[in-house]
Amino acid sequence: MAKALDGVRILDFTHVQSGPTCTQLLAWFGADVIKVERAGAGDITREQLRDIPDVDSLYFTMLNHNKRSVTIDTKHPEGKQVLEALIQKCDVLVENFAPGALDRMGFTWERIQELNPRMIVASVKGFGPGPYEDCKVYENVAQCAGGAASTTGFDDGPPVVTGAQIGDSGTGLHLALGIVTALYQRTHTGRGQRVLAAMQDGVLNLCRVKLRDQQRLDRTGVMKEYPQYPNGTFGEAVPRSGNASGGGQPGWILKCKGWETDPNAYIYFITQAPVWAKICNVIGKEEWATHPDYATAPARLPRLKEIFAEIERWTMTKSKFEAMQILNKYDIPCGPILSMKEIAAEPSLRKTGTIVEVDHPQRGKYLTVGNPIKLSDSPTDVRRSPLLGEHTDEVMAELGYSAEQITALRTAGAI
Ligand SMILES: CC(C)(COP(=O)(O)OP(=O)(O)OC[C@H]1O[C@@H](n2cnc3c(N)ncnc32)[C@H](O)[C@@H]1OP(=O)(O)O)[C@@H](O)C(=O)NCCC(=O)NCCS
């Protein structure tokens, strides 16, 4: 079946996580993604966190599906020529080098435009223009600089980073949207353009509600859905709110049966206002449905701690799945805390292609997260990541190089 991005060729100069997640998505949508790697070494993640000696790590394989790999020494004069040929043939160049690396290689925006005015040059950087623009950045730096860490964790503890890779994979997603948008604009203008997704900006975009809260705090000095209310104190900045729900419907993580030994025997419970009476019935506190201290959402806000403690007395008598089943019967929003082990075994996620088993010639079968975005007319089939340089000859031939030229370039160390 045809794919949404059939015919789009991507020169993938990405490494580590942020850039590769972006180009992997584009590959899943049908783009031909040609990953350019350093000869002999490749993307550093090939050898990071290895679980099998001398075999591409899961870190690499899970971020580079459906791509082709060519090895080029882009600092070698003849390697540069090969890269120029690729730039002329591709629609998009995606990179996430440290600031200035592409320029130092000789591929400035102006040079790329000379070679191919239709080329879209898309970059992930740690920061946008400003005091930190020259800094190298990894995931947790972005989480800290983008407002996630200062607003995550508990009031009496230090800032905490989250396991979700919002700095890397989150920015990759932002960049992918920028690229397809630029491709669409190019259909009218015929011109390429630069696309920048800074990791700080991407994280901040995902922390938008916390900037909302900063302004609420500045105006009123208090936020009633935060656990600091009514007994704790608010400072000048948005505090860490533990497991409180980010929205207007208070929620918290509650213990379930087995919590003493199972670190994930918990459920997220939301006291959504429209189902308050049902919640009271389920936990056996029918009187709360009409009592003036509990019947309305504003009346409940100063009593959330007591209310969640009471609900927890009920959830602790059920497993998280039992609780989920009962609560869902009454349309009470809740969610089990699922471990990665449970998620990996979940049949419905396998069925939708969100979790996929892939076969790899060196490592055998492994699980990966498939394309989370489903298009009805452009289904995703997840193919294994390429071995280092696996497609060098194939791509060189497509660029018009003869077998003799390829051998000569290889001997010269350019590819
Ligand atoms: C992630 C990061 C910190 C890694 O830094 P690093 O390992 O030092 O790697 P760099 O990006 O600086 O690139 C290293 C060098 O390899 C060179 N290189 C890369 N591919 C090459 C190739 N095929 N042939 C020859 N040289 C190559 C680059 O030109 C650069 O050389 P230079 O420093 O002399 O200019 C940095 O790339 C960065 O800040 N990226 C932007 C933000 C980002 O994406 N971070 C998230 C990572 S998940």
The ligand as an SDF file (V2000), in Angstrom:
LIG
                    3D

 48 50  0  0  0  0  0  0  0  0999 V2000
   24.1490   15.2390   21.5680 C   0  0  0  0  0  0  0  0  0  0  0  0
   25.4310   16.0200   21.6140 C   0  0  0  0  0  0  0  0  0  0  0  0
   25.6430   16.5880   23.0280 C   0  0  0  0  0  0  0  0  0  0  0  0
   26.5760   15.0520   21.2790 C   0  0  0  0  0  0  0  0  0  0  0  0
   27.7760   15.7490   21.1890 O   0  0  0  0  0  0  0  0  0  0  0  0
   29.0640   15.0480   20.5160 P   0  0  0  0  0  0  0  0  0  0  0  0
   29.0470   13.5880   20.8080 O   0  0  0  0  0  0  0  0  0  0  0  0
   30.2560   15.7930   20.9650 O   0  0  0  0  0  0  0  0  0  0  0  0
   28.7990   15.1450   18.9480 O   0  0  0  0  0  0  0  0  0  0  0  0
   28.7350   16.4240   17.9870 P   0  0  0  0  0  0  0  0  0  0  0  0
   27.3500   16.6690   17.6030 O   0  0  0  0  0  0  0  0  0  0  0  0
   29.4880   17.5740   18.5850 O   0  0  0  0  0  0  0  0  0  0  0  0
   29.5330   15.9110   16.6860 O   0  0  0  0  0  0  0  0  0  0  0  0
   30.8390   15.4590   16.8380 C   0  0  0  0  0  0  0  0  0  0  0  0
   31.6980   15.6460   15.6250 C   0  0  0  0  0  0  0  0  0  0  0  0
   31.4870   14.5380   14.7470 O   0  0  0  0  0  0  0  0  0  0  0  0
   31.5840   14.9970   13.4270 C   0  0  0  0  0  0  0  0  0  0  0  0
   30.9110   14.0640   12.5260 N   0  0  0  0  0  0  0  0  0  0  0  0
   29.6270   13.6070   12.6160 C   0  0  0  0  0  0  0  0  0  0  0  0
   29.3800   12.7690   11.5930 N   0  0  0  0  0  0  0  0  0  0  0  0
   30.5150   12.6660   10.8770 C   0  0  0  0  0  0  0  0  0  0  0  0
   30.8820   11.9330    9.7200 C   0  0  0  0  0  0  0  0  0  0  0  0
   30.0280   11.1410    9.0970 N   0  0  0  0  0  0  0  0  0  0  0  0
   32.1260   12.0780    9.2620 N   0  0  0  0  0  0  0  0  0  0  0  0
   33.0260   12.8770    9.8620 C   0  0  0  0  0  0  0  0  0  0  0  0
   32.7250   13.6010   10.9700 N   0  0  0  0  0  0  0  0  0  0  0  0
   31.4910   13.4850   11.4640 C   0  0  0  0  0  0  0  0  0  0  0  0
   30.9250   16.3460   13.4830 C   0  0  0  0  0  0  0  0  0  0  0  0
   31.2690   17.0870   12.3480 O   0  0  0  0  0  0  0  0  0  0  0  0
   31.4920   16.9030   14.7840 C   0  0  0  0  0  0  0  0  0  0  0  0
   32.7810   17.4100   14.5250 O   0  0  0  0  0  0  0  0  0  0  0  0
   33.3260   18.8340   15.0910 P   0  0  0  0  0  0  0  0  0  0  0  0
   33.0730   18.8240   16.5540 O   0  0  0  0  0  0  0  0  0  0  0  0
   34.7650   18.7830   14.7210 O   0  0  0  0  0  0  0  0  0  0  0  0
   32.5830   19.8850   14.4050 O   0  0  0  0  0  0  0  0  0  0  0  0
   25.4120   17.1710   20.5870 C   0  0  0  0  0  0  0  0  0  0  0  0
   25.3680   16.6120   19.2920 O   0  0  0  0  0  0  0  0  0  0  0  0
   24.2530   18.1380   20.7440 C   0  0  0  0  0  0  0  0  0  0  0  0
   24.2240   18.9820   21.6350 O   0  0  0  0  0  0  0  0  0  0  0  0
   23.2540   18.0310   19.8330 N   0  0  0  0  0  0  0  0  0  0  0  0
   22.1320   18.9350   19.7860 C   0  0  0  0  0  0  0  0  0  0  0  0
   21.1350   18.6370   20.8730 C   0  0  0  0  0  0  0  0  0  0  0  0
   20.6560   17.2110   20.8440 C   0  0  0  0  0  0  0  0  0  0  0  0
   20.1530   16.7050   19.8800 O   0  0  0  0  0  0  0  0  0  0  0  0
   20.7740   16.5700   22.0070 N   0  0  0  0  0  0  0  0  0  0  0  0
   20.0770   15.3260   22.2520 C   0  0  0  0  0  0  0  0  0  0  0  0
   20.8610   14.1510   22.0700 C   0  0  0  0  0  0  0  0  0  0  0  0
   19.7720   12.8020   22.3460 S   0  0  0  0  0  0  0  0  0  0  0  0
  1  2  1  0
  2  3  1  0
  2  4  1  0
  2 36  1  0
  4  5  1  0
  5  6  1  0
  6  7  2  0
  6  8  1  0
  6  9  1  0
  9 10  1  0
 10 11  2  0
 10 12  1  0
 10 13  1  0
 13 14  1  0
 14 15  1  0
 15 16  1  0
 15 30  1  0
 16 17  1  0
 17 18  1  0
 17 28  1  0
 18 19  1  0
 18 27  1  0
 19 20  2  0
 20 21  1  0
 21 22  1  0
 21 27  2  0
 22 23  1  0
 22 24  2  0
 24 25  1  0
 25 26  2  0
 26 27  1  0
 28 29  1  0
 28 30  1  0
 30 31  1  0
 31 32  1  0
 32 33  2  0
 32 34  1  0
 32 35  1  0
 36 37  1  0
 36 38  1  0
 38 39  2  0
 38 40  1  0
 40 41  1  0
 41 42  1  0
 42 43  1  0
 43 44  2  0
 43 45  1  0
 45 46  1  0
 46 47  1  0
 47 48  1  0
M  END
$$$$
